[in-house]
Amino acid sequence: MQFMLLGVLGFLYACQPEKVDFEAEKQKLLSLHQAQQYAHLQKNVEAFISQFDQKMLSVNHGKITTMSPEAARPRIQSYFDQVSFKKWADVSPPRIEFSDDGSMAYMVVDKMVILTYLDEKKQTIEESTNFAWVSICKKQPDGKWKIVCNVSTNEPEVKKILE
């Protein structure tokens, strides 16, 4: 009887959910966030798309799209090729919340971006935009986080011609 009771208790203990170190997971997500800044400022497409899930859902400009990293690569490369970043910085620290089991999280970002590009008249344009977005992230079997959905909005950009 005692062995049976010990077996049942052992089984129940084994079925307990694994404890999640939410602070450590928050640091992983903040590292992911910092990697986004690095990728933008270095114009590193591979570093940027490595953060995406294979079928990342994007909500932006009134449209919902699903795009694999491979399909996103040429679009992001074209964007990086056309712009020079002067600033890509948080307005406030990202807000991060987790599911109870630690397998999903969302990160709310408030970002000021200032960049320059050449317009069709070959004039250098400086554009300042305040972006806000929510990245929904899923923890992968290897312990890394991938962005499975991104919902983005921005204030109207302010453009000026630089002399």
Secondary structure as UniProt FT lines:
FT   HELIX           2..14
FT   HELIX           22..42
FT   HELIX           45..49
FT   TURN            50..51
FT   STRAND          52..60
FT   TURN            61..62
FT   STRAND          63..67
FT   HELIX           69..82
FT   STRAND          84..98
FT   TURN            100..101
FT   STRAND          104..118
FT   TURN            120..121
FT   STRAND          124..139
FT   TURN            141..142
FT   STRAND          145..154
FT   STRAND          158..161
//
